[in-house]
Amino acid sequence: MQMVQKLAGYFEGDLDLSEKALVQRHLLGCANCRLVADSALETLSNYFKPEVQVPRTGARAERTLVN
């Protein structure tokens, strides 16, 4: 299995203990995979953040202000 596929399983919690340890050891020595892992973690954490309220614009905002 490719390391990128293993990283996906690692993030999803699908790896057994030996595979998880293999990925962790690999990340210690591979800057490219660390970059992929760091980017994926940042993306996932941004995706799962509570939604930020976006100010309404246009007609919807006008109706809200009037009501």
Backbone as numpy.savetxt, mean C-alpha at the origin, in Angstrom:
# Nx Ny Nz CAx CAy CAz Cx Cy Cz
8.99 -19.10 -7.65 8.14 -17.92 -7.65 9.04 -16.68 -7.65
8.67 -15.69 -8.44 9.42 -14.45 -8.50 9.32 -13.71 -7.16
10.34 -12.94 -6.84 10.35 -12.23 -5.56 9.21 -11.21 -5.49
8.87 -10.55 -6.59 7.77 -9.58 -6.57 6.47 -10.28 -6.19
6.26 -11.49 -6.71 5.07 -12.26 -6.34 5.12 -12.63 -4.86
6.30 -12.97 -4.39 6.45 -13.29 -2.96 6.16 -12.05 -2.10
6.58 -10.88 -2.59 6.29 -9.65 -1.85 4.78 -9.43 -1.72
4.05 -9.70 -2.78 2.60 -9.56 -2.74 2.02 -10.50 -1.67
2.48 -11.73 -1.67 2.04 -12.69 -0.65 2.46 -12.27 0.75
3.62 -11.67 0.85 4.13 -11.17 2.13 3.21 -10.09 2.69
2.84 -9.13 1.84 1.96 -8.04 2.27 0.56 -8.53 2.60
0.12 -9.56 1.89 -1.24 -10.09 2.11 -1.28 -11.11 3.23
-0.12 -11.49 3.76 -0.07 -12.46 4.85 -0.30 -13.89 4.39
-0.01 -14.17 3.12 -0.25 -15.49 2.56 0.94 -16.44 2.63
2.08 -15.98 3.10 3.28 -16.82 3.11 3.39 -17.60 4.41
3.95 -18.81 4.30 4.22 -19.54 5.54 5.48 -18.94 6.18
5.81 -19.40 7.37 6.91 -18.79 8.12 8.25 -18.85 7.40
8.53 -19.95 6.72 9.82 -20.06 6.03 9.88 -19.13 4.83
8.78 -18.99 4.09 8.76 -18.06 2.96 8.86 -16.61 3.44
8.18 -16.31 4.53 8.23 -14.97 5.10 9.66 -14.62 5.51
10.35 -15.56 6.14 11.74 -15.35 6.54 12.65 -15.17 5.32
12.39 -15.93 4.26 13.16 -15.80 3.02 13.01 -14.39 2.44
11.78 -13.88 2.40 11.54 -12.53 1.88 12.25 -11.50 2.76
12.14 -11.63 4.06 12.79 -10.69 4.97 14.30 -10.68 4.78
14.90 -11.86 4.65 16.35 -11.93 4.41 16.71 -11.30 3.07
15.90 -11.58 2.06 16.16 -11.02 0.73 16.11 -9.50 0.76
15.13 -8.95 1.47 14.99 -7.49 1.53 16.19 -6.83 2.20
16.84 -7.54 3.12 18.04 -6.99 3.77 19.17 -6.76 2.78
19.25 -7.59 1.75 20.37 -7.52 0.83 20.06 -6.99 -0.56
18.80 -6.67 -0.85 18.45 -6.27 -2.21 17.77 -4.89 -2.19
18.53 -3.90 -2.60 18.03 -2.52 -2.61 16.84 -2.36 -3.56
16.86 -3.05 -4.70 15.76 -2.93 -5.65 14.45 -3.45 -5.06
14.49 -4.59 -4.41 13.28 -5.14 -3.81 12.83 -4.31 -2.61
13.79 -3.75 -1.87 13.41 -2.84 -0.77 12.67 -1.63 -1.30
13.12 -1.10 -2.43 12.45 0.03 -3.06 11.02 -0.34 -3.46
10.86 -1.51 -4.06 9.53 -1.98 -4.44 8.66 -2.16 -3.19
9.22 -2.78 -2.15 8.48 -3.02 -0.92 8.10 -1.70 -0.24
9.03 -0.77 -0.16 8.74 0.52 0.47 7.66 1.27 -0.30
7.75 1.25 -1.62 6.75 1.93 -2.45 5.38 1.28 -2.28
5.35 -0.04 -2.24 4.08 -0.75 -2.06 3.47 -0.45 -0.70
4.29 -0.44 0.34 3.79 -0.13 1.68 3.24 1.28 1.76
3.93 2.23 1.14 3.45 3.60 1.15 2.12 3.72 0.40
2.03 3.06 -0.75 0.79 3.07 -1.53 -0.35 2.46 -0.74
-0.11 1.30 -0.13 -1.16 0.63 0.64 -1.59 1.47 1.84
-0.64 2.08 2.52 -1.02 2.87 3.69 -1.81 4.11 3.27
-1.47 4.70 2.12 -2.25 5.84 1.62 -3.64 5.40 1.18
-3.73 4.26 0.56 -5.01 3.75 0.08 -5.97 3.46 1.24
-5.45 2.92 2.31 -6.30 2.51 3.42 -6.46 3.58 4.50
-5.93 4.79 4.26 -6.15 5.89 5.20 -7.63 6.27 5.15
-8.14 6.77 6.26 -9.51 7.28 6.21 -9.61 8.37 5.15
-10.73 8.38 4.46 -10.90 9.36 3.39 -10.87 10.78 3.93
-10.23 11.64 3.18 -10.17 13.05 3.51 -11.39 13.71 2.87
-12.06 14.55 3.62 -13.21 15.26 3.08 -12.73 16.30 2.07
-13.24 16.20 0.86 -12.89 17.14 -0.19 -13.96 18.21 -0.24
-13.56 19.48 -0.23 -14.57 20.55 -0.28 -15.42 20.43 -1.53
-16.69 20.69 -1.39 -17.60 20.63 -2.52 -17.40 21.87 -3.38
-17.64 21.69 -4.67 -17.52 22.81 -5.59 -18.74 22.86 -6.49
-18.91 23.97 -7.18 -19.96 24.09 -8.17 -21.35 24.12 -7.58
-22.32 23.60 -8.32 -23.73 23.65 -7.94 -23.98 22.91 -6.63
-23.29 21.81 -6.41 -23.47 21.06 -5.16 -23.11 21.92 -3.96
-22.05 22.70 -4.07 -21.63 23.56 -2.96 -22.65 24.67 -2.75
-23.14 25.23 -3.84 -24.13 26.30 -3.71 -25.39 25.80 -3.02
-25.85 24.60 -3.38 -27.04 24.05 -2.74 -26.78 23.82 -1.26
-25.59 23.36 -0.92 -25.25 23.11 0.47 -25.24 24.42 1.26
-24.67 25.47 0.69 -24.58 26.75 1.37 -25.95 27.39 1.53
-26.83 27.20 0.55 -28.15 27.79 0.61 -29.04 27.06 1.61
-28.94 25.74 1.64 -29.82 24.93 2.51 -29.42 25.01 3.94
